[in-house]
Amino acid sequence: MKSQILIRRYAQGFVQAVLDEAEFNELQAELADFAGMLSNLEDLKDSLSSPLLPVNVKKEIVREVVASTSLKSKAARFIILLLKHNRLGRLAEILAVMPEIWNERCGVATYEVSSVAPLDDDQKKALAAKLEKLEKRPVHLEYGIDPGLVGGFSLKKGHVVYDLSLRNHLLRLRDTMTEG
């Protein structure tokens, strides 16, 4: 839980420094490219996570890598900040929560929708309309498949899960029957 709070704080700090959606998308893509490069280059990843190298040597390595790429200065400063605080290993996790935090900043509620089969366009539109009516603001839906649901779907917003699946209804029915 503590690491999730830390990840969200770094993501929030980064999002607060972004001016508009175009810059957010550009910087997020640059950071994702850098994270991909880190995961593909084991020597670089090992060097930057080594406790034996001083931070200033690691910074110089990052500056050389940044100079050879097309990273903007904000992305480079963020990477160096993570490196300085020994959080560069959390970059992928930070990137994963950035869209949700950006949506929050823009006044958009983000939901993760899991269903047993892909929803068609009409179902997606109806679900989005219903959630926008409940939230009284725009919503962003991220869709995923969960074959364990049997039927129906589940919604997740932050740490709250709304399970509207057949599996959940059957589990509640079983609990009701066993209680008496």
C-alpha positions as a Markdown table, in Angstrom:
| # | Residue | x | y | z |
|---|---|---|---|---|
| 1 | Met | 0.0 | 0.0 | 0.0 |
| 2 | Lys | 2.8 | 2.4 | 0.9 |
| 3 | Ser | 4.5 | 1.8 | -2.5 |
| 4 | Gln | 1.2 | 2.6 | -4.3 |
| 5 | Ile | 0.9 | 5.9 | -2.5 |
| 6 | Leu | 4.5 | 6.6 | -3.4 |
| 7 | Ile | 3.9 | 5.7 | -7.1 |
| 8 | Arg | 0.7 | 7.9 | -7.2 |
| 9 | Arg | 2.6 | 10.9 | -5.7 |
| 10 | Tyr | 5.3 | 10.8 | -8.3 |
| 11 | Ala | 2.7 | 10.4 | -11.0 |
| 12 | Gln | 0.7 | 13.3 | -9.6 |
| 13 | Gly | 3.9 | 15.5 | -9.4 |
| 14 | Phe | 4.7 | 14.8 | -13.0 |
| 15 | Val | 1.1 | 15.4 | -14.2 |
| 16 | Gln | 1.0 | 18.7 | -12.4 |
| 17 | Ala | 4.1 | 19.8 | -14.4 |
| 18 | Val | 2.4 | 19.1 | -17.7 |
| 19 | Leu | 0.7 | 22.0 | -19.5 |
| 20 | Asp | -1.8 | 20.3 | -21.8 |
| 21 | Glu | -2.9 | 17.0 | -23.2 |
| 22 | Ala | -0.6 | 17.1 | -26.2 |
| 23 | Glu | 2.4 | 17.6 | -24.0 |
| 24 | Phe | 1.2 | 14.9 | -21.6 |
| 25 | Asn | 0.8 | 12.4 | -24.5 |
| 26 | Glu | 4.3 | 13.3 | -25.9 |
| 27 | Leu | 6.0 | 13.1 | -22.5 |
| 28 | Gln | 4.3 | 9.9 | -21.5 |
| 29 | Ala | 5.4 | 8.3 | -24.8 |
| 30 | Glu | 8.9 | 9.4 | -24.2 |
| 31 | Leu | 9.0 | 8.0 | -20.7 |
| 32 | Ala | 7.5 | 4.7 | -22.0 |
| 33 | Asp | 10.2 | 4.5 | -24.6 |
| 34 | Phe | 12.8 | 5.1 | -21.9 |
| 35 | Ala | 11.2 | 2.4 | -19.7 |
| 36 | Gly | 11.2 | 0.0 | -22.6 |
| 37 | Met | 14.9 | 0.7 | -23.3 |
| 38 | Leu | 15.7 | 0.0 | -19.6 |
| 39 | Ser | 13.9 | -3.3 | -19.7 |
| 40 | Asn | 15.7 | -4.3 | -23.0 |
| 41 | Leu | 19.2 | -3.2 | -22.0 |
| 42 | Glu | 20.1 | -5.3 | -18.9 |
| 43 | Asp | 23.5 | -3.7 | -18.5 |
| 44 | Leu | 22.0 | -0.2 | -18.3 |
| 45 | Lys | 19.3 | -1.4 | -15.9 |
| 46 | Asp | 21.9 | -3.1 | -13.7 |
| 47 | Ser | 24.2 | -0.1 | -13.7 |
| 48 | Leu | 21.4 | 2.3 | -12.7 |
| 49 | Ser | 20.1 | 0.1 | -10.0 |
| 50 | Ser | 23.5 | -0.8 | -8.6 |
| 51 | Pro | 24.1 | 0.5 | -5.0 |
| 52 | Leu | 27.9 | 0.5 | -5.8 |
| 53 | Leu | 27.7 | 3.3 | -8.2 |
| 54 | Pro | 27.4 | 6.8 | -6.8 |
| 55 | Val | 24.4 | 8.8 | -7.8 |
| 56 | Asn | 26.4 | 11.4 | -9.7 |
| 57 | Val | 27.9 | 8.7 | -11.9 |
| 58 | Lys | 24.4 | 7.3 | -12.5 |
| 59 | Lys | 23.2 | 10.8 | -13.4 |
| 60 | Glu | 26.0 | 11.1 | -16.0 |
| 61 | Ile | 25.0 | 7.8 | -17.5 |
| 62 | Val | 21.4 | 8.9 | -17.8 |
| 63 | Arg | 22.4 | 12.3 | -19.3 |
| 64 | Glu | 24.5 | 10.4 | -22.0 |
| 65 | Val | 21.5 | 8.1 | -22.7 |
| 66 | Val | 19.1 | 11.1 | -22.8 |
| 67 | Ala | 21.5 | 13.0 | -25.2 |
| 68 | Ser | 21.4 | 10.0 | -27.6 |
| 69 | Thr | 17.6 | 10.0 | -27.6 |
| 70 | Ser | 14.9 | 12.5 | -28.4 |
| 71 | Leu | 13.7 | 13.0 | -24.8 |
| 72 | Lys | 12.4 | 16.4 | -23.8 |
| 73 | Ser | 13.9 | 18.2 | -20.8 |
| 74 | Lys | 10.9 | 17.5 | -18.6 |
| 75 | Ala | 11.1 | 13.8 | -19.2 |
| 76 | Ala | 14.8 | 13.8 | -18.7 |
| 77 | Arg | 14.5 | 15.8 | -15.4 |
| 78 | Phe | 11.8 | 13.4 | -14.2 |
| 79 | Ile | 14.0 | 10.4 | -14.9 |
| 80 | Ile | 16.9 | 12.0 | -13.1 |
| 81 | Leu | 14.6 | 12.8 | -10.1 |
| 82 | Leu | 13.6 | 9.2 | -10.0 |
| 83 | Leu | 17.2 | 8.1 | -10.2 |
| 84 | Lys | 18.3 | 10.5 | -7.4 |
| 85 | His | 15.6 | 9.2 | -5.1 |
| 86 | Asn | 16.3 | 5.5 | -6.1 |
| 87 | Arg | 12.9 | 5.1 | -7.7 |
| 88 | Leu | 13.8 | 4.5 | -11.3 |
| 89 | Gly | 12.8 | 0.9 | -10.9 |
| 90 | Arg | 9.2 | 2.2 | -10.3 |
| 91 | Leu | 9.0 | 4.0 | -13.7 |
| 92 | Ala | 6.7 | 1.4 | -15.3 |
| 93 | Glu | 4.3 | 1.5 | -12.3 |
| 94 | Ile | 4.3 | 5.3 | -12.4 |
| 95 | Leu | 3.5 | 5.3 | -16.1 |
| 96 | Ala | 0.7 | 2.9 | -15.5 |
| 97 | Val | -1.2 | 5.3 | -13.2 |
| 98 | Met | -0.4 | 8.5 | -15.1 |
| 99 | Pro | -3.4 | 8.3 | -17.5 |
| 100 | Glu | -5.8 | 7.9 | -14.5 |
| 101 | Ile | -4.3 | 10.9 | -12.7 |
| 102 | Trp | -4.3 | 13.0 | -15.9 |
| 103 | Asn | -8.0 | 12.1 | -16.3 |
| 104 | Glu | -8.7 | 13.2 | -12.7 |
| 105 | Arg | -6.9 | 16.5 | -13.4 |
| 106 | Cys | -9.2 | 17.0 | -16.4 |
| 107 | Gly | -12.3 | 16.1 | -14.4 |
| 108 | Val | -12.8 | 12.7 | -16.0 |
| 109 | Ala | -13.6 | 9.6 | -14.0 |
| 110 | Thr | -11.7 | 6.5 | -15.0 |
| 111 | Tyr | -13.2 | 3.0 | -14.8 |
| 112 | Glu | -11.7 | -0.4 | -15.6 |
| 113 | Val | -14.4 | -2.6 | -17.2 |
| 114 | Ser | -13.9 | -6.3 | -17.1 |
| 115 | Ser | -16.2 | -8.7 | -19.0 |
| 116 | Val | -16.1 | -12.3 | -20.1 |
| 117 | Ala | -16.4 | -11.3 | -23.8 |
| 118 | Pro | -15.7 | -8.0 | -25.6 |
| 119 | Leu | -18.6 | -5.5 | -25.3 |
| 120 | Asp | -20.0 | -4.2 | -28.6 |
| 121 | Asp | -20.2 | -0.5 | -29.4 |
| 122 | Asp | -23.8 | -0.1 | -28.3 |
| 123 | Gln | -23.1 | -1.7 | -24.9 |
| 124 | Lys | -20.0 | 0.5 | -24.5 |
| 125 | Lys | -22.0 | 3.6 | -25.3 |
| 126 | Ala | -24.9 | 2.6 | -23.0 |
| 127 | Leu | -22.5 | 1.9 | -20.1 |
| 128 | Ala | -20.6 | 5.1 | -20.6 |
| 129 | Ala | -23.8 | 7.1 | -20.7 |
| 130 | Lys | -25.1 | 5.5 | -17.5 |
| 131 | Leu | -21.8 | 6.1 | -15.7 |
| 132 | Glu | -21.7 | 9.7 | -16.9 |
| 133 | Lys | -25.2 | 10.2 | -15.6 |
| 134 | Leu | -24.2 | 8.7 | -12.2 |
| 135 | Glu | -20.9 | 10.6 | -12.0 |
| 136 | Lys | -22.3 | 13.8 | -13.4 |
| 137 | Arg | -19.1 | 14.3 | -15.3 |
| 138 | Pro | -17.3 | 12.6 | -18.3 |
| 139 | Val | -15.9 | 9.1 | -17.9 |
| 140 | His | -13.1 | 7.2 | -19.5 |
| 141 | Leu | -13.5 | 3.4 | -19.7 |
| 142 | Glu | -10.7 | 1.0 | -20.1 |
| 143 | Tyr | -11.9 | -2.4 | -21.2 |
| 144 | Gly | -10.4 | -5.8 | -20.4 |
| 145 | Ile | -11.4 | -9.5 | -20.6 |
| 146 | Asp | -11.8 | -11.7 | -17.5 |
| 147 | Pro | -12.8 | -15.2 | -18.5 |
| 148 | Gly | -13.5 | -16.1 | -14.9 |
| 149 | Leu | -16.6 | -13.8 | -14.7 |
| 150 | Val | -19.0 | -16.4 | -16.3 |
| 151 | Gly | -21.3 | -13.5 | -17.4 |
| 152 | Gly | -21.9 | -9.8 | -16.7 |
| 153 | Phe | -19.1 | -7.5 | -15.9 |
| 154 | Ser | -17.2 | -5.7 | -13.1 |
| 155 | Leu | -16.2 | -2.1 | -12.8 |
| 156 | Lys | -13.2 | -0.8 | -10.9 |
| 157 | Lys | -12.7 | 2.8 | -10.0 |
| 158 | Gly | -9.6 | 3.4 | -8.0 |
| 159 | His | -9.8 | 0.9 | -5.1 |
| 160 | Val | -13.5 | 0.3 | -5.4 |
| 161 | Val | -14.9 | -2.6 | -7.3 |
| 162 | Tyr | -18.5 | -2.9 | -8.4 |
| 163 | Asp | -19.0 | -6.6 | -9.3 |
| 164 | Leu | -22.0 | -7.0 | -11.5 |
| 165 | Ser | -21.0 | -10.5 | -12.7 |
| 166 | Leu | -23.0 | -13.7 | -12.6 |
| 167 | Arg | -20.1 | -15.3 | -10.6 |
| 168 | Asn | -20.6 | -12.7 | -7.9 |
| 169 | His | -24.4 | -13.2 | -7.8 |
| 170 | Leu | -23.9 | -16.9 | -7.5 |
| 171 | Leu | -21.4 | -16.5 | -4.7 |
| 172 | Arg | -23.8 | -14.2 | -2.8 |
| 173 | Leu | -26.6 | -16.7 | -3.4 |
| 174 | Arg | -24.4 | -19.5 | -2.0 |
| 175 | Asp | -23.5 | -17.4 | 1.1 |
| 176 | Thr | -27.2 | -16.6 | 1.7 |
| 177 | Met | -28.2 | -20.3 | 1.4 |
| 178 | Thr | -25.4 | -21.4 | 3.8 |
| 179 | Glu | -26.3 | -18.8 | 6.4 |
| 180 | Gly | -29.7 | -20.2 | 6.7 |
